């Protein structure tokens, strides 16, 4: 009896400890996210007063690249990827210098017109703050890792206004096919705290309640399967475009910040000769799609190209906001082609489904759909998210994500490896024919 009482007291003490730790991390991330979002809004508003702001893209991207290269090389890239690598390789140790450098570099990139997102920097800033707090409190490495995951969850919750999905994203994104249950409580506490702190400090969030959904009939169920496959292929195109862009710019044998000048010039061409709607965050196009407006059929291609250039040429920013744009345009085109009569709903489902496929986070994406668009979308979005997750294969926009399961019994690969090791050079990823087919061909 005494042993059971002692066990319950220890467990309750652990709950109190991690609630306290996570609350501190969540509050700190909520404040830092607010500073970042307000600085971004201010800089973007100034840039918007100049119709030809995008002509300065080569200069702004160059400045961003130089800042990162000289002051905090760990701040390079789209944020979350660096954090995932740090969590897997060094228990989440992240230099504190990443926080201010990532904030400034991302504001410069996005305000100048770079096609990137705002969530990756918030996740990296949150992780950097959590790592610094762990060092300050001399917390062991195992607990540091949990705190840094809390920082990632808090960053996503505070930037999108989705505390539950943000918390789940932090514990789902590290592994393909594995949830970290030991970090669920602190991640939820950190995410909810960060969201409420940033809300109290004046951050407003986009929530688009959809009141009309197609009845979940057999026909609609089939459409959700097709839409999920459609978004999974879109996610795969994004992953391959990012990989190709990184390879292309990496082959240029000159000072790395010069890549930013070249990338900025290419983006200026897109803004000048195609449209500026594919530069920056692209929130106007996302909102138009969610209101039921038909987007340009080429929207996916141009946003894909602009995002691949920005993130491959040393631009600083996240990847999820571009994913939202790509997913919205994918669902929008699907709803238009199939004449569904629910363009807004299919745009919303595409937005979260492409995230599920690109980041391998079907649970967080499904919950995000409910938080953003209301509970009525749940059965539709969940089916599409799961199918998109399966269709994107063993690939990810986060190459450091570790493979824990196989998406099909007809494929074989070495689990426990990072995605970049499997994608590039792992010969064990191959088709495994069903035994009936093998026996048939062996007899004939």
Buried (B, 14 or more C-beta within 10 A) or exposed (E): EEEEEEEEEEEEEEEEEBBEBBBBBBBBBBBBBBBBBBBBEEBBEEBEEEEEBBBBBBBBBBBBBBBBBEBBBBBBBBBBBBBBBBBBEEBBBBBBBBBBBBBBBBBBBBBBBBBBBBBBBBBBBBBBBBBBBBEEEEBEEEBBBBBBBBBBBBBBBBBBBBBBBBBBBBBBBBBBBBBBEBBBBBBBBBBBBBBBBBBEBEBEBEEBEBEEBBEBEEEBEEBBBEBBBBBBBBBBBBBBBBBEBBEBBEEEEEEBBBBBBBBBBBBBEBBEEBBBBBBBBBBEBBBBBBEBEEBBEEBBBBBBBBBBBBBBBBBBBBBBBBBBBBBBBBBBBBBBEEEBEBBBBBBBBBBBBBBBBBBBBBBBBBBBBBBBBBEBBBBBBBBBBBBBBBBBBBBBBBBBBBBBEBBEEEBEBEBEBBBBBBBEEBEEBEEEEEEEEEEEEEEE
